[in-house]
Amino acid sequence: MRGAQEALERYGLTETSDGFALTLKGFQRASRRALDLRKQGDPEAIRVLALPPDDPLRWEYARCLQIDSFVSEVHHSEI
């Protein structure tokens, strides 16, 4: 369980009763990943990055990116 908690912190996520919440650190990390995706021509990243940083949709996109990365790491490392 310790490994999973460390991974959550690394991705800027916290567990809530409804699932996962994104921290500011997680938003910043996801924003950097979205920039990379935009450079690769990802249409969703292009649309979302055109939104203001405080737009709830941009935060939800960032949260989804971080959850995806977290789940992938947990799955591959079998934490």
C-alpha positions as CSV (number, residue, x, y, z in Angstrom):
1,M,0.0,0.0,0.0
2,R,2.9,2.3,0.7
3,G,4.0,2.1,-3.0
4,A,0.5,3.1,-4.2
5,Q,0.5,6.1,-1.8
6,E,3.9,7.2,-3.1
7,A,2.6,6.9,-6.7
8,L,-0.5,9.0,-5.8
9,E,1.7,11.7,-4.4
10,R,4.1,11.5,-7.5
11,Y,1.1,12.1,-9.8
12,G,-0.5,14.8,-7.6
13,L,-3.6,12.8,-6.8
14,T,-5.4,12.3,-3.5
15,E,-8.1,9.7,-2.8
16,T,-11.5,10.9,-1.9
17,S,-14.8,9.2,-1.3
18,D,-15.7,9.9,-4.9
19,G,-12.5,8.7,-6.5
20,F,-9.4,10.8,-7.1
21,A,-8.9,14.6,-6.7
22,L,-6.1,16.5,-8.4
23,T,-3.6,18.7,-6.5
24,L,-1.9,21.7,-7.9
25,K,1.2,19.7,-8.4
26,G,-0.8,17.1,-10.3
27,F,-2.3,19.9,-12.5
28,Q,1.1,21.3,-13.3
29,R,2.5,17.9,-14.1
30,A,-0.5,17.0,-16.3
31,S,-0.2,20.4,-18.1
32,R,3.4,19.6,-19.1
33,R,2.2,16.2,-20.4
34,A,-0.7,17.9,-22.3
35,L,1.9,20.3,-23.9
36,D,3.8,17.3,-25.1
37,L,0.6,15.7,-26.5
38,R,-0.2,19.0,-28.2
39,K,3.2,19.0,-29.9
40,Q,2.4,15.5,-31.2
41,G,-0.9,16.9,-32.7
42,D,-3.3,15.4,-30.2
43,P,-6.6,17.2,-31.0
44,E,-8.0,16.8,-27.4
45,A,-4.9,18.4,-25.9
46,I,-5.0,21.2,-28.5
47,R,-8.6,22.0,-27.5
48,V,-8.1,21.7,-23.8
49,L,-5.0,23.8,-23.7
50,A,-6.8,26.6,-25.5
51,L,-9.0,26.9,-22.4
52,P,-8.1,29.2,-19.5
53,P,-6.1,27.4,-16.7
54,D,-9.0,27.9,-14.2
55,D,-11.5,26.3,-16.5
56,P,-13.1,23.2,-14.8
57,L,-12.8,21.2,-18.1
58,R,-9.1,21.8,-18.2
59,W,-8.7,20.6,-14.6
60,E,-10.8,17.5,-15.4
61,Y,-8.7,16.7,-18.4
62,A,-5.6,17.1,-16.3
63,R,-7.1,14.8,-13.6
64,C,-7.8,12.1,-16.2
65,L,-4.3,12.3,-17.6
66,Q,-2.9,11.8,-14.1
67,I,-5.3,9.0,-13.2
68,D,-4.3,7.3,-16.5
69,S,-0.6,7.6,-15.7
70,F,-1.1,6.4,-12.1
71,V,-3.2,3.4,-13.1
72,S,-0.6,2.5,-15.8
73,E,2.2,2.6,-13.3
74,V,0.4,0.6,-10.7
75,H,-0.6,-2.0,-13.3
76,H,2.9,-2.3,-14.7
77,S,4.6,-2.4,-11.3
78,E,1.9,-4.5,-9.6
79,I,1.9,-2.2,-6.6
